[in-house]
Amino acid sequence: MNTTGTAPTTNNKRLTIRVGSHTLSFSTVRSTAEGNSVVYEPYTVKSGISMAANLREALKTADMPAEGFQRVTAVIVSPVMLIPTDLFSEGEKDMLYRHAYTTNGSDTVMHNVLPDLNAVALFSVNKDLKLVIEDNFKHPTFMCAMAPVWRYLHQRSFTGNRNKLYGYFHDGKLELFSFTQHRFKYCNTFDTTNAHDSLYFLLYVWKQLMLDQERDEIHLVGNIPDSDWITEELKKFIRRTYIINPSGDFNRAQVTQIKNIPYDLMTLYVKGR
């Protein structure tokens, strides 16, 4: 069911399909007399069938896809490989990605350019999933879910003069990254839904980057497991530990009030890709 109270959309609007590890959702922006608002419709994924089959079924039964969108952005959660822009060669992206990640050939390697960070993000899209999207929409756009998060938090990192480590929890993963000027200083992904494991990864990376426990900062956002406990434990070792509140950070934007919407989608709608 849609999470909104606005009027129907029109065909020239863009539909966003977010495909997570085990999640699927649709969202779009609708215009009302009060202004624009984001509509969010999560879809209950059926276990035992592929995500492509789930999407094919969702396009037939979910409310939002039935409105006849022609334009679509597919936001994909998959392993990401970062390459400096000056070293990127499109002809080599498949070889590099498949060397870094074990794949069975059932996916397509795609890329997003991150000009603010002088990097290119390689990510994979299941071929059947990609075909379902291309069969139902003209000229779809594909992007990795982390792109808007990196872009915004990179801009945010210039606030103050302290080094910052960011952690984004989503889809059973912990994304840890840090920036130096206009480049990544560190970026890695850990599979975890456990608070104790997450604390270990956070402190391990903090130590690896040789950050100052009194001066530097750590910022966490997303679906944080046992966030009160993690915050309390982190503060024993890192004085400046913060939980990002999207509502306050984005000036109480309407999208931040939608229940269970991922932070990457909030950032996409508030700050762009």
Secondary structure, 3 states (H helix, E strand, C coil): CCECCCCCCCCCCEEEEEECCCCEEEEEEEEECCEEEEEEEEECCCCCCCHHHHHHHHHHHCCHHHHCCCEEEEEECCCEEEEEHHHCCHHHHHHHHHHHCCCCCCEEEEEEEEHHHCEEEEEEEEHHHHHHHHHHCCCCEEEECCHHHHHHHHHHCCCCCCCEEEEEEECCEEEEEEEECCEEEEEEEEECCCHHHHHHHHHHHHHHCCCCCCCCEEEEEECCCCHHHHHHHHCCCCCEEEECCHHHHCCCCHHHHCCCCCHHHHHHHHHCC
